[in-house]
């Protein structure tokens, strides 16, 4: 019985869980699209002369600005890098204390190193994109401030 549970837990976490998460995400997007469609159809029925394009712009989800996307990369890079560093520090403390299986300790070091590398990649992407897209970000900010004025 224990062998069955030992086999089912990785299968559930590795196969079933990602499929369910993706299915829920797709289902949510479909529901949002269906709700917007119903709103537009109801508006057309009540007032056929209404400007549909303006209504679609009002009810469509707001697009993120380039600066917001870059800042989310900075956030995720910082969080993941700090999490990786904390795992590496934890592994160093355990290694210093001793008394742990070396294979488990190697796994902890490996996990911390991978998380640190992913965090550094996000941070590098942020800094490179910030330099490359500086003109586009500035133009986008001018456009937004012009629309607000």
C-alpha positions as CSV (number, residue, x, y, z in Angstrom):
1,X,0.0,0.0,0.0
2,X,2.8,2.4,0.8
3,X,4.4,1.7,-2.6
4,X,1.2,2.7,-4.3
5,X,1.0,6.0,-2.4
6,X,4.7,6.6,-3.1
7,X,4.0,6.2,-6.8
8,X,0.7,8.2,-6.8
9,X,2.0,11.3,-5.1
10,X,4.6,12.2,-7.7
11,X,2.2,11.3,-10.5
12,X,-0.4,13.5,-9.0
13,X,1.9,16.4,-8.5
14,X,3.8,16.0,-11.8
15,X,1.0,15.2,-14.2
16,X,-2.5,15.8,-12.8
17,X,-1.9,19.1,-11.0
18,X,-0.4,20.9,-14.0
19,X,-3.2,19.7,-16.3
20,X,-5.8,20.9,-13.8
21,X,-4.1,24.3,-13.4
22,X,-4.0,24.8,-17.1
23,X,-7.6,23.7,-17.6
24,X,-8.8,26.1,-14.9
25,X,-6.9,29.0,-16.5
26,X,-8.4,28.2,-19.9
27,X,-11.8,27.9,-18.4
28,X,-11.5,31.3,-16.7
29,X,-10.5,33.0,-19.9
30,X,-13.4,31.4,-21.8
31,X,-15.8,32.6,-19.1
32,X,-14.5,36.1,-19.3
33,X,-14.8,36.1,-23.1
34,X,-18.3,34.7,-22.9
35,X,-19.4,37.4,-20.4
36,X,-18.0,40.2,-22.6
37,X,-19.8,38.7,-25.6
38,X,-23.1,38.6,-23.6
39,X,-22.6,42.2,-22.6
40,X,-22.1,43.3,-26.2
41,X,-25.0,41.3,-27.5
42,X,-27.3,42.8,-24.8
43,X,-26.1,46.3,-25.7
44,X,-26.7,45.7,-29.4
45,X,-30.3,44.5,-28.6
46,X,-31.1,47.5,-26.5
47,X,-29.4,50.1,-28.6
48,X,-28.5,49.0,-32.2
49,X,-27.0,52.4,-33.0
50,X,-24.4,52.2,-30.2
51,X,-20.7,52.5,-31.0
52,X,-19.6,48.9,-30.5
53,X,-15.9,49.6,-30.8
54,X,-16.0,52.1,-27.9
55,X,-17.9,49.6,-25.8
56,X,-15.4,46.8,-26.6
57,X,-12.5,49.1,-25.6
58,X,-14.3,49.9,-22.3
59,X,-15.0,46.2,-21.3
60,X,-11.7,44.7,-22.6
61,X,-9.1,43.9,-20.1
62,X,-6.5,46.6,-19.6
63,X,-3.1,45.8,-21.3
64,X,0.0,46.1,-19.2
65,X,2.4,48.9,-20.1
66,X,6.0,47.9,-20.9
67,X,7.2,49.5,-17.7
68,X,4.7,47.4,-15.7
69,X,5.9,44.2,-17.4
70,X,9.5,45.1,-16.7
71,X,8.8,45.8,-13.1
72,X,7.1,42.4,-12.7
73,X,10.3,40.8,-14.1
74,X,12.2,42.8,-11.5
75,X,9.8,41.7,-8.7
76,X,9.9,38.0,-9.7
77,X,13.7,38.0,-10.2
78,X,14.2,39.5,-6.8
79,X,11.8,37.1,-5.0
80,X,13.2,34.0,-6.7
81,X,16.9,35.1,-6.3
82,X,16.3,35.8,-2.6
83,X,14.5,32.5,-2.1
84,X,17.5,30.7,-3.8
85,X,19.9,32.6,-1.6
86,X,17.9,31.6,1.5
87,X,17.9,28.0,0.5
88,X,21.7,28.1,-0.1
89,X,22.3,29.7,3.3
90,X,20.1,27.0,4.9
91,X,22.1,24.3,3.2
92,X,25.4,25.9,4.4
93,X,24.1,26.0,8.0
94,X,23.0,22.3,7.8
95,X,26.4,21.5,6.2
96,X,28.2,23.3,9.0
97,X,26.2,21.5,11.7
98,X,26.6,18.1,10.0
99,X,24.5,15.1,10.6
100,X,22.6,15.1,7.3
101,X,22.7,12.6,4.5
102,X,25.1,14.0,1.8
103,X,22.7,13.1,-1.0
104,X,19.9,15.2,0.6
105,X,22.4,18.1,1.2
106,X,23.4,18.0,-2.5
107,X,19.7,18.2,-3.5
108,X,19.3,21.3,-1.3
109,X,22.4,23.0,-2.7
110,X,21.2,22.1,-6.2
111,X,17.7,23.5,-5.6
112,X,19.1,26.7,-4.2
113,X,21.5,27.1,-7.0
114,X,18.8,26.6,-9.7
115,X,16.5,29.1,-8.0
116,X,19.3,31.6,-7.7
117,X,20.1,31.2,-11.4
118,X,16.5,31.7,-12.4
119,X,16.3,34.8,-10.3
120,X,19.5,36.2,-11.8
121,X,18.1,35.5,-15.3
122,X,15.0,37.5,-14.5
123,X,17.0,40.3,-13.1
124,X,19.4,40.3,-16.2
125,X,16.3,40.3,-18.5
126,X,15.0,43.3,-16.6
127,X,18.2,45.3,-16.9
128,X,18.8,44.4,-20.6
129,X,15.1,45.1,-21.5
130,X,15.2,48.4,-19.7
131,X,18.2,49.6,-21.7
132,X,16.9,48.3,-25.0
133,X,13.3,49.5,-24.6
134,X,14.0,52.9,-23.0
135,X,12.7,54.9,-26.0
136,X,9.6,52.8,-26.3
137,X,8.8,53.1,-22.6
138,X,9.3,56.9,-22.8
139,X,7.0,57.1,-25.8
140,X,4.4,54.9,-24.1
141,X,4.5,57.1,-21.0
142,X,4.0,60.3,-23.1
143,X,1.1,58.6,-24.9
144,X,-0.6,57.7,-21.6
145,X,-0.1,61.1,-20.1
146,X,-1.5,62.7,-23.3
147,X,-4.6,60.4,-23.1
148,X,-5.1,61.3,-19.4
149,X,-4.9,65.1,-20.0
